Amino acid sequence: MTEFLSGIPEELREDWQDPIADLQMNLKRFIHSRENADRILQVRISDISQQLQGQPEVSFRDRRV
């Protein structure tokens, strides 16, 4: 995003600095949330796949991917 700020005229840069920083923070948060959601889905899909194959359900296990 800093390269984006460098393309903005100097007199407008200060006005845009905070909104661009907020946008960057929200984008990182979104990416992190999506990665976590993908991991959760993979665990759930694995659980369903095992159940469909007739394997007994494990009551507790370390599900970190």
Secondary structure, 3 states (H helix, E strand, C coil): CHHHHHCCCHHHHHHHHHHHHHHHHHHHHHHHHHHHHHHHHHHHHHHHHHHHCCCCCCCCCCCCC
